[in-house]
């Protein structure tokens, strides 16, 4: 692959956006390569968690505008339907935890790809920008869906309409992301955190993710019914039996994601 670094270690698939000279702005090739990495991560049994991060100083500056202005480049319809929307859908459908390790600026579609992940960790010096309004566009890549649910209607409206840049610390304070990590320990922390998630009962985490996805449009009664159904499934897993046995015998559990 030309624009994505992909590796598997300690049951974690690491997807690194790799156009550092462009702050990892997406072009068509990079978007399609990322889709391929997500598909492979989903299909491989040995992968139990996925980490998405960026090379160099940025996580992703969003869409490479040079590609949009190229007469031979993809249309806006193609960019959304063929590039970004499949990425968002694949992340949300991934039956494994997906962690975003935001190492620098996350702007436009880059910010919203991070925010659709299950858990977002950010370097202290990172920042988030809903940059679309600066060029007369609307937030895409699920931004208008996820951001209001993370920070509330007023904050989301203001961030999207002003295009203001916010720091990682501000993002954490408003509930946009899970945790800010000091710059000097960021790489070690996101690696260890991903390994920690991969060692958990990931089948149960996948059911939790399914319940969270459903909750975004379900009624209270529908959600209770789904919890009942999924909890019965979770109680049949080997990891549930292992977790209970480990608790009773006061030992560390060894989960297999089954």
Long-range contacts (C-beta under 8 A, 24 or more apart in sequence): 1-33, 1-36, 1-37, 2-29, 2-30, 2-33, 3-27, 3-29, 3-30, 3-33, 4-30, 4-33, 4-34, 4-37, 5-55, 6-37, 6-40, 8-44, 8-46, 8-47, 10-194, 10-195, 10-198, 11-46, 11-47, 11-48, 11-49, 11-195, 11-198, 11-199, 12-47, 12-48, 12-49, 12-50, 12-51, 12-191, 12-194, 12-195, 12-197, 12-198, 13-37, 13-40, 13-41, 13-44, 13-47, 13-49, 13-50, 13-51, 14-50, 14-51, 14-53, 14-194, 15-41, 15-50, 15-51, 15-52, 15-53, 16-52, 16-53, 16-54, 16-55, 17-52, 17-53, 17-54, 17-55, 17-59, 17-60, 18-54, 18-55, 19-55, 19-64, 20-54, 20-55, 20-56, 20-57, 20-58, 21-56, 22-61, 22-64, 23-56, 23-57, 23-58, 23-60, 23-61, 23-104, 23-105, 23-107, 24-54, 24-55, 24-56, 24-58, 24-59, 24-60, 24-61, 24-110, 25-60, 25-61, 25-62, 25-63, 25-64, 25-65, 25-110, 26-60, 26-62, 26-63, 26-64, 26-83, 26-84, 26-109, 26-110, 27-64, 27-67, 28-67, 28-73, 28-74, 28-78, 28-79, 28-82, 28-83, 31-82, 31-83, 31-84, 31-87, 32-82, 32-83, 34-87, 35-86, 35-87, 35-90, 38-87, 38-90, 38-91, 38-94, 39-90, 41-94, 41-96, 42-90, 42-93, 42-94, 42-95, 42-96, 47-96, 48-96, 48-197, 48-198, 48-199, 48-202, 48-257, 49-96, 49-97, 49-98, 49-99, 49-194, 49-195, 49-197, 49-198, 49-202, 50-94, 50-96, 50-97, 50-98, 50-99, 50-194, 51-98, 51-99, 51-101, 51-190, 51-191, 51-194, 52-98, 52-99, 52-100, 52-101, 52-113, 52-114, 52-117, 53-100, 53-101, 53-102, 53-103, 53-190, 54-102, 54-103, 54-104, 56-104, 57-103, 57-104, 57-105, 58-103, 58-104, 58-105, 58-106, 58-110, 59-100, 59-101, 59-102, 59-103, 59-104, 59-105, 59-106, 59-110, 59-114, 59-126, 60-106, 60-107, 60-109, 60-110, 60-111, 60-113, 60-114, 61-105, 61-107, 61-108, 61-110, 62-107, 62-108, 62-109, 62-110, 62-111, 62-131, 63-108, 63-109, 65-135, 80-140, 80-141, 84-109, 84-113, 84-140, 84-141, 85-141, 87-113, 87-141, 88-112, 88-113, 88-116, 88-141, 88-142, 91-116, 91-117, 92-116, 92-209, 92-213, 94-209, 95-206, 95-209, 95-210, 96-202, 96-205, 96-206, 97-197, 97-198, 97-200, 97-202, 97-205, 97-209, 99-190, 99-193, 99-194, 99-197, 101-186, 101-190, 101-194, 102-126, 102-128, 102-168, 102-177, 103-186, 105-129, 105-165, 107-131, 108-132, 108-139, 108-141, 109-140, 109-141, 111-143, 112-139, 112-140, 112-141, 112-142, 112-143, 112-146, 112-147, 113-141, 114-177, 115-142, 115-143, 115-146, 115-147, 115-150, 115-176, 115-177, 116-141, 116-142, 116-146, 118-209, 119-178, 119-193, 119-197, 120-176, 120-177, 120-178, 121-177, 121-178, 121-179, 121-180, 121-181, 121-186, 121-189, 121-190, 121-193, 122-168, 122-171, 122-172, 122-177, 122-179, 122-180, 122-181, 123-168, 123-180, 123-181, 123-183, 123-186, 124-168, 124-169, 124-180, 124-181, 124-182, 124-183, 124-186, 125-168, 125-183, 126-167, 126-168, 127-165, 127-166, 127-167, 127-168, 128-165, 128-166, 128-168, 128-171, 128-176, 128-177, 129-163, 129-164, 129-165, 129-166, 130-159, 130-160, 130-163, 131-163, 132-160, 132-163, 133-160, 133-161, 133-162, 133-163, 134-163, 145-216, 147-176, 149-216, 150-174, 150-175, 150-176, 151-175, 151-176, 199-255, 200-255, 201-237, 201-239, 201-240, 201-242, 201-243, 201-253, 201-255, 201-257, 202-239, 202-255, 202-257, 203-234, 203-237, 203-239, 203-257, 203-258, 204-234, 204-237, 204-239, 204-240, 207-233, 207-234
